Amino acid sequence: MRPICAMFLCMISFHSYGCGSDLDMDRMAHQLFTNKDFVRFSCPEHDCKEQVFRGRVEFKTYRIDSKPALDVCIVESKLKGVNYYSGVFAKYNNRYLFQFTSLASGITLGRDANGVPTLSEAERGDSSGRQVELTLYRWNGRYFTYVKSEIFPILSPVENLPATLNKSIKQCDSTECQ
């Protein structure tokens, strides 16, 4: 657990809205529209057209300060639950490549001890909401690859979690995450 906590303490990323051009965002939304569970979550009505779906997601771009810097786009459903759908895209050769779809309560970007970009997702796992599963991915130069998952019990509300765990599941809302 200590290496994961240390990794999050080294986290630095910058956040802004939008992910590339309108064409880039249309491509990302089109990719996610093929995931029927993502569509059903974002558009609860039965007949959701792709253009309606596009309006039900929001695009957030992050720059991970690494060498070289890595731009990541998180496409989230505007509808939120304890866990919600997000699509992860990373910029490679000036184009956003689809990485994976996440059903979690938040995604955090950072760097490991060697400066390699990382991504973690926190999923509230059981129906009682008394545990969270943190899954860690590491950038291999083209894709985020799975590293490991750990389950942590939650003994009190999220606001009262130990600082290291709370930081690891909190999604950055500001322009700079430290």
Residue pairs with C-beta under 8 A, 6 or more apart in sequence:
1 150
3 113
4 120
4 134
4 136
4 150
4 168
5 164
5 165
5 168
6 113
7 110
7 111
7 112
7 113
7 118
7 136
8 108
8 110
8 120
8 164
8 167
8 168
9 164
9 167
10 110
10 111
10 112
10 113
11 108
11 109
11 110
11 111
11 177
11 178
12 64
12 65
12 110
12 111
12 176
12 177
12 178
13 62
13 63
13 64
13 65
13 109
13 110
13 172
13 176
13 177
14 62
14 63
14 65
14 175
14 176
14 177
15 60
15 61
15 62
15 172
15 173
15 174
15 175
15 176
15 177
16 60
16 61
16 175
17 58
17 59
17 60
17 61
18 25
18 59
18 61
19 25
19 28
19 59
19 60
19 61
19 73
19 75
19 89
19 96
20 61
20 73
20 91
20 96
24 73
24 95
24 96
25 54
25 59
25 75
26 54
27 96
28 59
28 73
28 75
28 87
28 89
28 96
28 98
29 50
29 53
29 54
29 57
29 75
30 50
31 87
31 98
32 38
32 39
32 53
32 57
32 75
32 85
32 87
32 101
33 39
33 50
33 53
33 54
35 85
35 87
35 101
37 85
37 103
38 77
38 85
38 87
38 101
39 48
39 53
41 77
41 79
41 81
41 84
41 85
42 48
42 53
42 56
42 57
42 77
42 78
42 79
42 85
43 52
43 53
43 56
44 79
48 56
56 77
56 78
56 79
57 75
57 76
57 77
57 78
57 87
58 75
58 76
58 78
59 73
59 74
59 75
60 73
60 74
60 75
60 76
61 71
61 72
61 73
61 74
62 71
62 72
62 73
62 74
62 109
62 172
63 69
63 70
63 71
63 72
64 70
64 71
64 72
64 109
64 110
64 111
64 117
65 111
66 111
66 115
66 116
66 117
66 139
67 115
70 90
70 91
70 117
70 139
71 90
71 91
71 96
72 88
72 89
72 90
72 91
72 109
72 117
72 119
73 88
73 89
73 90
73 91
73 96
74 86
74 87
74 88
74 89
74 107
75 86
75 87
75 88
75 89
76 84
76 85
76 86
76 87
77 84
77 85
77 86
82 105
82 124
82 129
83 103
83 104
83 105
83 123
83 124
84 103
84 104
84 105
85 101
85 102
85 103
86 101
86 102
86 104
86 107
86 121
87 98
87 100
87 101
87 102
88 98
88 99
88 100
88 101
88 102
88 107
88 119
88 144
89 96
89 97
89 98
89 99
90 96
90 97
90 99
90 139
90 143
90 144
91 97
92 142
97 142
97 143
99 119
99 143
99 144
100 144
102 121
103 123
104 121
104 122
104 123
104 135
105 122
105 123
105 124
105 132
105 169
106 121
106 122
106 169
106 170
106 171
107 119
107 120
107 121
107 122
107 171
108 119
108 120
108 121
108 122
108 168
108 169
108 170
108 171
108 172
108 177
109 117
109 118
109 119
109 172
109 177
110 117
110 118
110 119
110 120
110 177
111 117
111 118
112 118
112 138
116 138
116 139
117 138
117 139
117 144
118 136
118 137
118 138
118 139
118 147
119 136
119 137
119 139
119 144
120 134
120 135
120 136
120 137
120 168
121 134
121 135
121 137
122 132
122 133
122 134
122 168
122 169
123 132
123 133
123 135
124 131
124 132
125 131
125 132
125 133
125 151
129 154
130 153
130 154
130 155
131 151
131 152
131 153
131 154
132 151
132 152
132 154
132 165
132 169
133 149
133 150
133 151
133 152
134 149
134 150
134 151
134 152
134 168
134 169
135 146
135 148
135 149
136 146
136 147
136 148
136 149
137 144
137 145
137 146
137 147
138 144
138 145
138 147
139 145
152 165
154 161
158 166
158 169
159 166
161 169
